[in-house]
Amino acid sequence: MASHPFDVNITLLQQLGVPSTKFVNLTETTAANFVFVTGVSDNHFMESQDMIGGIQKYYPEMEIIYYDLGLSKSNKEMVRTTTGNSHKSKQLHV
């Protein structure tokens, strides 16, 4: 696994209210328990499919949890097939 530093302006993080201490460097050890979590509605569905494809290409063993924030029936079915049934219904995770 290649290591790439998260190089971001600390002042920007502070302005956004993001604590800089919450970031974890991904290593072989920390990545073992890493899970990709995302959620989407129909209006950004295609973009999410590109993201999932990238995750599956570069991190094929990683789990993807995909929250339904308002998907059509056909898009829900596509998510189930592309995420290995890691689709989560919004209603189950309020």
C-alpha positions in Angstrom: 0.0 0.0 0.0 1.4 3.3 -1.0 1.5 6.0 1.6 0.4 9.5 0.6 0.4 12.3 3.2 -2.7 14.3 3.7 -1.2 17.7 3.0 -3.8 20.4 3.8 -3.6 23.9 5.2 -4.3 23.7 8.9 -5.8 27.1 8.9 -8.4 25.9 6.4 -9.3 23.0 8.6 -9.7 25.3 11.5 -12.0 27.6 9.5 -14.1 24.6 8.5 -14.2 23.4 12.1 -12.4 20.1 11.2 -10.1 18.9 14.0 -6.7 18.1 12.5 -6.2 15.4 15.1 -9.0 13.2 13.6 -7.0 12.1 10.6 -5.4 8.7 10.6 -2.5 7.8 8.2 -3.4 4.7 6.2 -0.9 1.9 6.7 -1.1 -1.8 6.2 -2.2 -2.0 9.9 -4.8 0.8 10.0 -6.2 -0.1 6.6 -7.1 -3.6 7.7 -10.2 -2.2 9.5 -11.0 0.6 7.1 -14.5 0.9 5.6 -15.6 3.2 2.9 -18.9 4.8 3.8 -21.0 7.0 1.5 -24.6 7.9 0.7 -26.3 9.3 -2.3 -29.7 10.2 -3.9 -30.6 9.9 -7.5 -29.4 13.3 -8.5 -25.7 12.3 -7.9 -26.0 8.6 -8.6 -23.7 8.4 -11.6 -20.9 10.2 -9.8 -21.2 7.8 -6.9 -20.8 4.9 -9.3 -17.5 6.4 -10.6 -16.3 6.6 -7.0 -17.3 3.0 -6.2 -15.4 1.9 -9.3 -12.3 3.7 -8.1 -12.5 2.1 -4.7 -13.0 -1.3 -6.2 -10.1 -0.8 -8.5 -7.6 0.5 -6.0 -8.9 -1.2 -2.8 -10.6 -4.3 -4.0 -10.7 -6.0 -0.6 -12.2 -3.0 1.3 -15.8 -3.0 2.4 -18.1 -0.3 1.0 -21.2 0.8 2.9 -23.6 2.7 0.7 -26.5 4.6 2.3 -29.7 5.2 0.3 -30.6 8.9 0.6 -33.4 8.7 -2.0 -32.6 6.2 -4.8 -35.0 4.9 -7.4 -35.7 1.1 -7.4 -33.5 0.5 -10.4 -30.6 2.5 -8.9 -30.9 0.6 -5.6 -30.6 -2.7 -7.5 -27.5 -1.4 -9.3 -25.9 -0.4 -6.0 -26.6 -3.9 -4.6 -24.7 -5.4 -7.5 -21.8 -3.0 -7.5 -21.2 -2.9 -3.7 -21.6 -6.6 -3.0 -24.8 -6.1 -1.1 -23.4 -3.5 1.3 -26.3 -1.2 0.6 -27.9 0.2 3.7 -31.4 1.7 3.8 -31.6 5.3 5.2 -34.5 4.2 7.3 -32.3 1.7 9.2 -29.7 4.3 10.1 -31.5 7.5 11.2 
